[in-house]
């Protein structure tokens, strides 16, 4: 790592910290993630040399995964098992909604993509799928789609959901309605060290096996397993989760640039409009699930919204909206999308 790169990373983190503290002072929702996201995103679009360090984002996901796993007490696990059918319905909903979004992108923007009809279908389909940006970009490349448009689409979608949903919930007073308490709330230095070692081992194991999102999922699974078994080592300190939110916000903000916005403005405009429509549709679907299950509607909105696992779980944690439920919905959806989205595309492509 060159000195210049290190200086850029440090300056970006200082900008993000200042923005986070400003948002805390202004009492904005999810200040430690949204402040860094907006400040670094704006700076990047203005052409400033913002930089994000991948190991820092990995560490942030690891800390958030460890903290969220502590919410999965035996009582919460029993609740999740009782609503397995709702989680399954949300997975089917996500697959269908992503396909519909991709179909609409192809019909409205396909002529601007270029290439063969199959390449246009691959680009639109994987840009619309509700999955991780890196995973969907890899699948699009494998199927002949334009990876730049797919990556840009997921970046725009993730940022819109991460900003719009928390602000809407805060404005409507929808916070603290489903405050699940984690299994252990006191910070124990020795226990925290053991928890860190155990969750780090889980993250490294998933990384070595090539699994998706290993730093978040690996730490989450280990912390979840310990909590379900009744092992209470330590809570994760607040400063650590705040720092994790900061570096995750930075990693989202630096994806943008002036060239990024000018590359395909009509495509990005269509993605932005479609993302807002998906949020509204997911809110309606969440209302139906809330009626059928008796669970809190805001919690189900976060669980079914087209955002990322870490971002939606952080929002649930900060707004006190059913962290385990949101995490379970999002994790199950991610696993299903990674397993099914490519076979479904090949079946769809053969039919055309």
Secondary structure, 3 states (H helix, E strand, C coil): CCHHHHHHHHHHHHHHHHHHHHHHHHCCCCHHHHHHHHHHHHHHHCCCCCCCCHHHHHHHHHHHHHHHHCCCCHHHHHHHHHCHHHHHHHHHHHHHHHHHHHHHHHHHHHHHHCCCHHHHHHHHHHHHCCCCHHHHHHHHHHCCCCHHHHHHHHHHHHHHHHHHHHHHHHHHCCCCCECCCCCCCCCCHHHHHHHHHHHHHHHHHHHHCCCCCHHHHHHHHHHHHHHHCCCCCCCCCHHHHHHHHHHHHHHHHCCCCHHHHHHCHHHHHHHHHHHHHHHHHHHHHHHHHHHHHCCCHHHHHHHHCCCCHHHHHHHHHHHCECHHHHHHHHHHHHHHHHHHHHHHHHHHHHHC
